[in-house]
Amino acid sequence: MSWNEPGGGNKGPRDPWGGGNQGPPDLDEAFKKLQQRIAGMFGGGRGGSGPAKGGMSGGLLGVVFCGILLVWGLMGFYQLDEQERAVVLRFGKYHSTLTPGLQWNPPLIDEVITVNTTKVRASGLREVMLTQDENIVEVSMSVQYVIDNPQDFVLQVRDPEVSLQHATQSALRHVVGGTTMDLALTEGRAAIAFDVRERLQQYLDDYATGIRVSTINIDESKPPAQVQGAFDDVIKAREDEERVKNEAQSYANGIVPEARGRAQRMMEESNAYRDQVIARADGEAQRFEQLLAEYRRAPEVTRERLYIDAVQTVFSNTNKVMVDVDGGNNVLYLPLDKMVPNAGQPRGTGTGARAAVGDRDMREIVDQVTEQLRRDMDAAARRGGR
């Protein structure tokens, strides 16, 4: 039977809280019972009803206070990673800088500002500036930096990154303003980046921003769009100039070694010719000295031998001799090729035949020539006597 069904000796619905009354439960009474139980757990229920109520209120406040204190203490624990540093402000004033590890600071008293000191940050910049030679150039640059001093980064400057942007603009304009346009657009970009980095780091140190610049890259440097076409023509002309220079250098690298080789060959040939002439002269001198010694022993024989050798040398290279007779108008013609057998044949023809004139044949030719000259001279003398 349900509790709200009639019967069982009690008329009307049954009370679910076990009371005999048929009204709603008393919430104040139920709350008092709960307080008594809690006070009894902490010893507040002894000695009557009056002290029990006071002890119950004090114990509840103690529990609440302990809970709040425990939560407040747990909120103060935090972990710093290896790349992080923490700047602690106690009541708004700098207190300390904490290193990585498990840290605790009292909440609501200390303010902890965490800074990543190893992360590489980047900042971009694009400026149109006037160069030293009064030309306009547009430079796009990127700055990479890290936080080197967390205390200065947090406390010394209100907005360090804005200060970095302004300092970068100032350093870039100062360096580009002292550089010509050709250097800013071509091979001088690396030097510009180095100078800007040095000057920018000096500015940041003077401002105590706590920022250390790691790298500066000149991404792009170009003239304004209004003169881009003319500048492209200049670049093309320079490329043509470099190409022609390279071709000329290549030609020089090919022709100079060849000329040096020819010069070396001519020097070697001249040295060989010099050695040959010197050796031949030395041989002729030695032969002359030997011939002089023989001439002193037998002058007549040696003189005749020299004459025969000279005539042989002359006649061996020709087959015709023209003789001009003194005192006459006639020219004597001696056909040696017909006077001496085999004299006109080339060397090496025939079996056992000599192409050159021998000693005996030469003597015969000399005798014949001498006899013919004598007869011509006698005939000329007789004609002159008449």
JOJODA-V402260 format. One record per pair of residues at least 12 apart in sequence whose C-alpha atoms are under 10 Angstrom apart, sorted by the first residue. I is the first residue (numbers start at 0). J is the second residue. Records with the same first field share a line. If there is no record, write none. Layout:
BEGIN
I = J, J
END
This chain:
BEGIN
1 = 13
2 = 14, 15
3 = 15
31 = 52
34 = 51, 52, 54, 55, 56, 59
35 = 48, 51, 52, 54, 55, 56
36 = 55
37 = 54, 55, 56, 58, 59
38 = 51, 52, 53, 54, 55, 56, 57, 58, 59
39 = 51, 54, 55, 58
40 = 55, 58
41 = 54, 55, 57, 58, 59
42 = 54, 55, 58
43 = 55, 56, 57, 58
71 = 105, 106, 107
72 = 103, 104, 105, 106
73 = 103, 104, 105, 106
74 = 103, 104, 105, 106, 107
75 = 102, 103, 104, 105, 106, 107, 108, 109
76 = 101, 102, 103, 104, 105, 106
77 = 100, 101, 102, 103, 104, 111
78 = 98, 99, 100, 101, 102, 103
79 = 97, 98, 99, 100, 101, 102, 113, 114, 115
80 = 98, 99, 100, 101, 113, 115
81 = 98, 99, 100, 115, 116, 117
82 = 98, 99, 114, 115, 116, 117, 118
83 = 97, 98, 99, 100, 113, 114, 115, 116, 117, 118, 149
84 = 96, 97, 98, 99, 100, 111, 112, 113, 114, 115, 116, 117, 148, 149, 150
85 = 97, 98, 99, 102, 110, 111, 112, 113, 114, 115, 116, 149, 150
86 = 98, 109, 110, 111, 112, 113, 114, 149, 150, 151, 152, 153, 154
87 = 104, 109, 110, 111, 112, 113, 150
88 = 108, 109, 110, 111, 112, 154
89 = 104, 105, 107, 108, 109, 110, 111
90 = 107, 108, 109, 110
91 = 108, 109, 110
92 = 109, 110, 154
93 = 109, 110, 150, 154
94 = 109, 110, 111
95 = 111, 150
96 = 111, 112, 113, 148, 149, 150
97 = 111, 113
112 = 149, 150, 153
113 = 149, 153
114 = 146, 148, 149, 150, 152, 153
115 = 145, 146, 147, 149
116 = 145, 146, 147, 148, 149, 210
117 = 144, 145, 146, 147
118 = 144, 145, 146
119 = 142, 143, 144, 145, 146, 212, 213, 214
120 = 142, 143, 144, 145, 146, 212, 213
121 = 141, 142, 143, 144, 145, 212, 213, 214, 215
122 = 140, 141, 142, 143, 144, 160, 163, 164, 167, 215
123 = 139, 140, 141, 142, 143, 164, 167, 215, 216, 218
124 = 138, 139, 140, 141, 142, 164, 167, 168, 171, 217, 218
125 = 137, 138, 139, 140, 141, 168, 171, 217, 218, 219, 220
126 = 138, 139, 140, 168, 171, 172, 220
127 = 139, 172, 220, 221, 222, 223
128 = 171, 172, 173, 175, 176, 222
129 = 172, 173, 175, 176, 177, 178, 179, 180
130 = 172, 173, 174, 175, 176, 177, 178, 179, 180, 181, 182, 183
131 = 174, 175, 176, 177, 178, 179, 180
132 = 176, 177, 178, 179, 180, 181
133 = 176, 178, 179, 180
134 = 176, 179, 180, 181, 222, 223
135 = 176, 179, 180, 221, 222, 223, 226
136 = 175, 179, 180, 181, 183, 184, 220, 221, 222, 223, 224
137 = 183, 184, 219, 220, 221, 222, 223, 224
138 = 171, 172, 175, 183, 184, 188, 217, 218, 219, 220, 221, 222, 223
139 = 216, 217, 218, 219, 220, 221
140 = 167, 168, 171, 192, 215, 216, 217, 218, 219, 220
141 = 167, 192, 214, 215, 216, 217, 218, 219
142 = 163, 164, 167, 192, 196, 199, 212, 213, 214, 215, 216, 217
143 = 211, 212, 213, 214, 215, 216
144 = 163, 210, 211, 212, 213, 214, 215
145 = 209, 210, 211, 212, 213, 214
146 = 208, 209, 210, 211, 212
147 = 208, 209, 210, 211, 212
148 = 207, 208, 209, 210, 211
149 = 208, 209, 210
150 = 207, 208, 209
151 = 206, 207, 208, 209, 210
152 = 207, 208, 209, 210
153 = 208, 209
154 = 207, 208, 209
155 = 206, 207, 208, 209
156 = 206, 207, 208, 209
157 = 208
158 = 208
159 = 203, 206, 207, 208, 209, 210
160 = 208, 210
162 = 202, 203, 206, 208
163 = 199, 200, 202, 203, 206, 208, 210, 212
164 = 199
165 = 199, 202
166 = 198, 199, 200, 201, 202, 203, 206
167 = 195, 196, 198, 199, 200, 202, 203
168 = 195, 199
169 = 195, 198, 199, 202
170 = 194, 195, 196, 197, 198, 199, 200, 201, 202
171 = 191, 192, 194, 195, 196, 198, 199
172 = 195
173 = 194, 195, 198
174 = 190, 191, 192, 193, 194, 195, 198
175 = 188, 191, 192, 194, 195
177 = 191
178 = 190, 191
180 = 220, 221, 222
183 = 217, 219, 220, 221, 222
184 = 219, 220, 221, 222
185 = 220, 221, 234
188 = 216, 217, 218, 219, 220
189 = 215, 216, 217
191 = 215, 216, 217
192 = 214, 215, 216, 217
193 = 214, 215, 216, 217
194 = 215
195 = 215, 216
196 = 212, 213, 214, 215, 216
197 = 212
199 = 211, 212, 215
200 = 212, 213
290 = 305
307 = 358, 361, 362, 365
308 = 358, 361
310 = 361, 362, 364, 365
311 = 355, 356, 357, 358, 360, 361, 362, 365
312 = 355, 356
314 = 335, 342, 355, 356, 361, 364
315 = 335, 342, 343, 354, 355, 356, 357, 361
316 = 355, 356
317 = 334, 335, 336, 342, 343
318 = 333, 334, 335, 336, 337, 338, 339, 342, 343
319 = 332, 333, 334, 335, 336, 337, 343
320 = 332, 333, 334, 335
321 = 333, 334
322 = 368, 372
323 = 372
324 = 372, 373, 375, 376, 379
325 = 372, 375, 376, 379
326 = 375, 376, 379, 380, 383
327 = 375, 376, 378, 379, 380, 382, 383
328 = 379
329 = 375, 379
331 = 368, 371, 372, 375
333 = 364, 367, 368, 371
335 = 356, 364
338 = 360, 363, 364, 367
339 = 356, 357, 360, 361, 363, 364
340 = 352, 353, 354, 356, 360
341 = 353, 354, 355, 356
342 = 354, 355, 356, 357, 360
343 = 355, 356
END
